[in-house]
């Protein structure tokens, strides 16, 4: 780091010292390393989060948990509380809420698989923290500062997803709210940015892989990439997951589902459980090529 020179287009040297000093690197080799449920972040391992967008049923989440565990995934992901773009729900397009959290807990215990799930409201934190090993703050809540502070105070690790319209400066500023509460276990997650053209009508975002090395110049926090939400198109998830590892990502989040076409939410982006199993093998090969690993 060159402290007397602005390190990036929208980040100044003053930002590093006064806006997000806790998130900023203190030296070239400064990198946070911490373990969650025995899984290390920030080291040679590239942890993999896998599971459905929504915890649709007990049977589904147990099936997925068993499968991704056997494939070598490190964390089970699944949303019980979902911030859908529109307020309307149907019998299929709905939330399982408290029941979904209960089912995640059962899957966690049965398959010894740590859980990450999204927090939308502070009032549900006691329920979620009983089950979740990592609290996910979604893109729409990235700058919901009271929620960030409340999550931080639980002492649980927090994954902070980047809002699709926010800069790296905004993202690190939001992370600072968590770090200010003494919670140093923060993961940053890139999940796509809004741009004029996305190559496909159904895709709303582009995966900003350039932000991975850019962030690593500025912050010591681990960077996770979510190619499923970013591409919104399953055929693109595999190449973007592999590219994410190649460019230095410290973890990958992949959406998987036993029957993608009939998924309750975002049916265009999840891959089958079999395809995920094959992807795990490919990710291991790419990780080895850049002196990392996917399998412990």
Secondary structure, DSSP 8 states (H G I E B T S, - for coil): --TTS--SSS--HHIIIIISTTTB-SSTT----EEETTEEESSSB-EEEEE-SB---HHHHHHHHHHHHHHT-SEEE-BSS---SSS---SSS---HHHHHHHHHHHHHHHT-EEEEE---GGGHHHHHTT-SEEEE-GGGTT-HHHHHHHHHTT-EEEEE--TT--HHHHHHHHHHHHTTT---EEEEE--B--S--SSTT---B--THHHHHHHHHB-SEEEE-HHHHH-SHHHHHHHHHHHHHTT-SEEEEEB-TTGGG-SS-TTT-B-HHHHHHHHHHHHHHHHHTT-BS--
